[in-house]
Amino acid sequence: MTLLKLKTISKKLWLWAKKFWWVIVVALLFLCACLIGALTRNGTLLAGVLDLMDAKKDQHDQEMETLMSIHETEVAEKNKRLREHLRRKAEIEEEFEKRGETLDRKKEAELKRLVDESYNDPEKLAKELAEAFGLK
C-alpha cells in the first residue's frame, strides 16, 4: 500500500514538474545567485579557495615531475643493464666459440642473473663470470 502511494505521488510530482519547469529553473538560478553572492561578499574566502586550488595544482605538478624523473632513471638503468648483459653475452659467446663450446639456456640464465646482481661492481662481476664460466 505504501509503495502504491509513493508511486502515485511521484507521478503527480513529475506531471507538476513538466507543467511548471520554469519555476524549477528560476529557483535553481536564484540558489546559484545566492551562493555566488555569499562567496563573493567575503572575498577572502574565495581567494583562499583559489589559493588552495593553485597550491594543490603546483604540488601535483611537482609530484608528476618527480615521478617522471624516477621513471626516466629506472629506464636508463634498465637500458644500461641490458647493454652490459648483451656485451658480456657476446664476450662469453666469443670465448666459448674459441673453446669449441656453445652457450645453452641454462648458462644464459646464469649470465643474466650475474649481470643483474652485480652490474654496479665491474670487478665483482668479472670475478663471478670467470668462476661461473671458467674464463680468464
Phi, psi and omega in degrees: 000320180292321179297321179294318178295318179297320179294319180294317180296318180295324177293320178295319178296320178297317178296319179296318181294324178293324182283320184245049180297328182294331178293319180295317180296315179297319180296318178294319177297319178297317179297317177297318179298320178296317179295316179296319178297319180294321180289321183277341178297319177254090186297333181292326179295312180295318178296321178297319178295316179294320177296320178297318179295319178295319180296318179295321179294317178296319178297318179297317179298319178296317179297321179294319177298317179298314179297321179294319180293321177298316180298315179297321177297316179297319179295317179297319179295319179297316179296322178297316178297320180295315178298317179298317179299313182294322179295313180295322180296318179297318178298315182292319178299319178297317179296319179294322178295323177298323181273354178083021179251172177238157180262106182273179184298322181296317179291324177297318179296319178296320177298314180299318180297316180296316180294319180294323183285322189230039180288339180281338183244094185298324181294316178296319179298315180298318180297314180294321178296318179296320179291317185287325187246002178068037180266164180276000000 
